[in-house]
Amino acid sequence: MPDIELYRTDSGKAMGFTMNKLAIIGDPVSHSHSPKIHNFISKRLGLDYRYEILETPPGKLEDNIKLLKSEYAGFNVTSPYKIEV
């Protein structure tokens, strides 16, 4: 994962992310409230990132992990992949 450096601009917005996407992966995961919670907090704090759901059905785990490592600043893992990841 790349280094992430945060600082506040004159407007108070946090800037400096090398990538601004975060995600939760699992199957099923569409019911997760994590994006609502994290995006609300991000907006309130003036942070420039978004938190997304990445449905990961069986057989897509390896591909989605590669995608997450290349395009996302970080991610959370939930069932059924907690042990495997």
C-alpha positions as CSV (number, residue, x, y, z in Angstrom):
1,M,0.0,0.0,0.0
2,P,1.3,3.5,-0.8
3,D,2.2,6.0,1.9
4,I,-0.7,8.3,2.6
5,E,0.1,11.8,3.7
6,L,-2.6,14.1,5.1
7,Y,-2.6,17.8,5.5
8,R,-5.2,20.5,5.6
9,T,-5.5,23.2,3.0
10,D,-6.6,26.7,3.7
11,S,-10.2,25.7,3.1
12,G,-9.9,23.0,5.9
13,K,-10.2,20.2,3.4
14,A,-7.8,17.2,4.0
15,M,-5.7,16.5,0.9
16,G,-2.8,14.4,0.0
17,F,-4.2,10.9,-0.6
18,T,-2.4,9.0,-3.3
19,M,-5.7,7.1,-3.8
20,N,-9.1,8.1,-2.5
21,K,-11.1,4.9,-2.6
22,L,-11.8,2.4,0.2
23,A,-14.0,-0.7,0.1
24,I,-15.6,-3.5,1.9
25,I,-15.6,-7.0,0.2
26,G,-17.6,-10.1,1.0
27,D,-20.5,-12.2,-0.3
28,P,-23.1,-11.0,0.3
29,V,-22.1,-7.5,1.4
30,S,-24.8,-5.3,-0.3
31,H,-26.5,-5.0,3.1
32,S,-23.5,-3.3,4.7
33,H,-23.9,0.1,6.3
34,S,-20.2,0.7,6.3
35,P,-20.2,2.9,3.2
36,K,-22.9,5.2,4.7
37,I,-21.0,5.5,8.0
38,H,-17.6,6.0,6.5
39,N,-18.8,8.4,3.7
40,F,-20.7,10.5,6.3
41,I,-17.6,10.8,8.5
42,S,-15.4,11.6,5.6
43,K,-17.7,14.4,4.4
44,R,-18.0,15.8,8.0
45,L,-14.2,15.8,8.4
46,G,-13.6,17.2,4.9
47,L,-11.6,14.1,3.9
48,D,-11.3,13.4,0.1
49,Y,-12.2,9.7,0.0
50,R,-15.1,7.4,-0.7
51,Y,-15.9,4.0,0.7
52,E,-17.6,1.5,-1.6
53,I,-19.1,-2.0,-1.6
54,L,-17.3,-4.5,-3.8
55,E,-19.4,-7.7,-4.1
56,T,-17.1,-10.6,-4.3
57,P,-18.8,-13.8,-5.4
58,P,-16.9,-17.2,-5.2
59,G,-14.3,-17.3,-7.9
60,K,-13.7,-13.5,-8.0
61,L,-11.8,-13.1,-4.7
62,E,-8.3,-13.2,-6.3
63,D,-9.2,-10.8,-9.1
64,N,-10.9,-8.4,-6.6
65,I,-7.9,-8.4,-4.3
66,K,-5.6,-7.5,-7.2
67,L,-8.0,-4.7,-8.1
68,L,-8.1,-3.4,-4.5
69,K,-4.3,-3.5,-4.1
70,S,-3.8,-1.5,-7.3
71,E,-6.7,1.0,-7.1
72,Y,-7.7,1.4,-3.5
73,A,-6.1,3.0,-0.4
74,G,-7.4,0.2,1.8
75,F,-10.3,-2.3,2.3
76,N,-12.2,-4.2,4.9
77,V,-13.0,-7.9,4.6
78,T,-16.1,-9.6,5.8
79,S,-17.7,-13.1,5.5
80,P,-17.0,-15.5,4.1
81,Y,-13.4,-14.3,3.3
82,K,-12.1,-13.1,6.7
83,I,-9.9,-16.2,7.3
84,E,-8.8,-16.7,3.6
85,V,-7.7,-13.1,3.1
